[in-house]
Every structure is written in structure tokens, then in C-alpha cells.
Amino acid sequence: MPAMLDQRLRFPDPRTADSEGLVAIGGDLSVDRLRLAYRSGIFPWTVKPITWWSPDPRAIFELEQFHVPHSLAKFMRRQPFEITRDRAFRQVMQGCAAPAPGRWGIWITPEFIEAYTRLHEQGDAHSVECWRDGELVGGIYGVSFGGFFAGESMFHRATNASKVALCHLVGHLRSHGFGLFDIQMITPATRQLGAVEIPREDYLRRLNTAVQLDSAFS
């Protein structure tokens, strides 16, 4: 039975999640609560009501085992996009929220966009953008503490733009000494790039280590 949250800043142990990974219902999307959630191995998924999740197993990218297919590597060598970081966070979220073929369920609501933009303004959420001829054509965003990064969603309006943003993000996390890249659940696209699943217990142990690393996204 998921816990019912009130205005107190607390979460139950993520190990108490039900078989689907649901930990709790209620609370709010304040910066402090989002910070506590991610540091606890928990993330929100809906807003009416607000639901909090910690699935078992948990999907991650092992940064040193990230796989770039030959065709994608060849595409990237042509440098088809200008790559930036934290230039257009809200616009990336809006791109991820827009309906697109093959995108199941639009869970990034205006409430999520406002909440994570506030987190970005506090320095705890970041984006990578792909531009072509001055137009935003793809990107990815997520949450970061210490040497931990939680990838939330990505989008593309040009071929391979989201994958190029993801590849740039992985390189950036490697070069900055990150220890854990969480992607919550595997999709066909992330599986192709080497995503794996680990038990929640292993994830929580690695999370505790990663958030204490002397790393920084910016």
C-alpha cells in the first residue's frame, strides 16, 4: 500500500514500493521535495494525483560501457548539430512534452515543466541541446547531484538529434567524473545504446556513493 504524503518533507523507504514500484502518493513538486526524492532513489510520474516511484529493477547506463552504433558514430562525425548545455532548459522540456509518433503517454505536464524549471534555476537540473540553423531540433534533460545524473526525457525534431544529445551527455558525465547515470526504465532506443537493469538495492547503494562524489555538471 503506497504511503499518503502530506506537507511534511519526508518519503518512506523506497524498498516499501509495491510490485509496480509505486512508493507514495501526494505531497508537492517543490524544489526541496524533488531534491529529497531523487537523493532517496524516488521520482515523480504524475501530478493528478502526484505519484512517487522507485521501480525494481532500475535502468541505468554504465558510463564506460555506453554503446554508440557504427551508423550513429558515422553520422556524428559529420557534426550535423551545434551542441549546447543549459541554454534552453524549458524549451527542451516543452519539446519532450509535445506529442510525437511512438511516444506513449504525455506525462510531462505544465506542472512538471514549472517544477523542473525551478529546479534548473537552483542548479540541480540540466539540459543538452541540439541546434540546426538556429533552431532547437533535439535535446535531453535531467536532474543532477554530485556524481549522479537522472535522465528524465529526450526528444528530436531532426534525425538522430536526441541520440546525439544523449551521446554528448554521456561524454560530459564521463569527463566530469560522474558515477551513476539513471534512466529509470529501459526503452528500445536506450537498450540499443547499452542500457542495463540492476536490482533496486544495488541502485540505492550506488546512488548513495554517487551523490557524495566531488563532481559537478557545470
N, C-alpha and C positions, 0 to 999 in steps of 0.2 A: 504494500500500500504506500503510494508516494506521500511524502510529508507535505503539509499545507503551511506555506510560509506566510508570515505577517511582516510588519515593517522592521522587525529586528534584523540586524545584519548577521545572518547565520545560514549555514547549509548543513543538512545531515551528511553523514559519511557516504561518499559515492558508492561504497560497497553495498549499501542498502537498496540500490536501484532494483526495480522489478526486472522481469526477464527481457523486456524490450529496452531497458536502460533508463527508464524514467525515474528520476530521483525525487523531484519535488514540483509543486505547483504553487504559483502565487509570487508574492514579493513585487519587485520592480526592476527596471533596467537602468538603475543609477550607475554611475561610474564605479563607486565603491563596491556595489554588489557584483558587477561584472568582473571587476578585479578579483574579488574573493572567489567567484565561481571558477574562473579559469585557473587560478592558483590551486583550487581544490580538485581539478580534473572534471569540471562540470561546465556545460554550456547551455544557453537557452535556444529554443527552437520555434516556439510560437508565442503570440502575445495575447490572445483572447481565448483561453487564459494563458498567462506566461507559464511555460513549462521548462524544466531544467533536466538535463540528460547526462548520463555517463555510461555509454554502451560498453559491453564486454563481448567480444574483443574490441580493441580500439585500433583504428587505422593510422599509420604513420608513414613517412618517408624516412628511410635510413639515408642520411645525407651523403654518405660516402658510397652508397650503392644505387643512387638515383640513375636511372637508365634513359639515355637520350637516343631514340631510334635513329638509324643512319639517315633516313629521309629528312627527319627534323633537323639533324645536325647540318646536313647539306643546305637546307632552307635557311638556317640561322647564319651560315657563313656569308650569305648574300646581304646580311644586315638590313632586312626589309623594314625595320621599325626603329624609331627613336625610343629609347627606354629611359624612363624616369622613375623616381621613387618619391612618394608623398607629395606629388604635385597636384593630384586631382582625386583625393580620397573619396569625397562624397560622390563624385561622378562615377567612380569605379563601382561603388555600392549601387548606385542607380542603374548602371549597366548590368550588374549581376541580378538586380531585381526585375529587369524587363523580361517579358515573355520571349521565349526563343524555342525553336524546334528541338525536341528531345530533352528540354528542361522540365523536370517533373515538379509540379507544385511551386508556387512562388511564395516562399516563406520570408523573404526579406521585405518586410512591410515598412511603411513610413516611420513607424515607431522604432524599428531596428536601425534604420538609417540615421535617425536623430540620436539614438543612444550610442551607436558606434562612432559617429562623428564627434560626439562629446569625448569619447574615449581617445579618439585620434588627437583631438585638441589638447589632451592631457599627456600625449606622448606614448600611449600604450597600444595604439592600433595604427597599422601602416598599410600602404598600398604600393604596388608596382604597376606602372602604366606603359602601354604600347601606343605610339602615335604614328600616324602616316599623313604627311602633308598637313600637319597641324590639327588633325582630327584624332580623337581618342578612339582606338579601334580594338582595345582589349586591355585586360588587367586582372589583378588578383589582390585581395585584401585579407588581413588577419590581425590577430592580437599577439602582442609580444611582451614578455617579462624576462629579464636576464638572458639566459641562453635558450629560451623556449619561444617557439612561434607556433600559433594555431592558425592554420589556413582556413578561412571561412568559405569563400566562394570565388569563382573567376568567371570571366565572360569573354566573348570575342565577337567582333563585327567584321573581321578580316581573317582569312585562312591562317590558322596556327597562332593567332595573336595571344590567346590565353596560354597556350603551351610555351610560347616564347617568354611570356611574363613569368610563368612558373619556373622555367629553367634559369632565368636571371635571378629569381628569388632564391633558388637553391644555391646558386653560386655565391650570392651575397651572404647567406646564412653560413655557408662553409667558411668564407673568408673572415667572418666576424666571430668564429668560434662557438657557434650555436650547438647545442647538444640534443635538441628534440624538435622535430617538425611534425606536429599533429595535424591530421586531416580528417579526424573523426570517423568517417566511413569511406570505404573504397567505392570508386565508380569505375566504369570501363576505361575511361581516359586515364585515371590515375594508376590503375593496375598496369596499363601498358608502359607507364613510366617507372614502374618498380615499387609501387605502394605495397605494403605488407600489413598484416594484422598481428597484434600482440595482445596477450591477456591484460585485462584492466589492472591487475595487481602489478604487473611489470611496468605498465604505463605510469601508474601513480608513483612508483619508485623512481622512475627516470624523470618524471616531472619534478619531483622534489629536488633532485640533483640539478636539473637544468635551470630552474628559476633562480638558483643560488650562484650560477656562473657569472663571472665578471664580463659579460658580453653586453652589447647594445646594438639595436637595429640601425640607428642613425650614426 
